[in-house]
Amino acid sequence: MKEIIFNDEVYELVKNYRDGFNYEDIAEKVTDYFKDFDYIFGDWAYGKVRLKGFYKEDNKNVRNMNNIKNLDKYIKDNCAYDCRYFLLEKVKKDK
């Protein structure tokens, strides 16, 4: 799998529904805000991408609203029907 790098963090593209991922379109939107999240989810509506951070269930910062296990519910409740989207997972650095 190709490495995707934003702000010195390495990610793997886990899901790319309807070709929702385009590096050039989102590179400037992935700020340091997303550094602590285990996942970055992006969905498209009206020609614009929205980003949201999610955590793994065992992360100390996880809450119901940003738990990756609730991603399907988030997509159903907050995204346009059948929109393009993608999911990036942070690759853990070896210590």
Beta strands, then each sheet from edge to edge (+ up, - down):
strand 1: 4-6
strand 2: 9-17
strand 3: 39-45
strand 4: 48-54
strand 5: 85-90
sheet 1: 1+ 2- 5+ 3- 4+
end
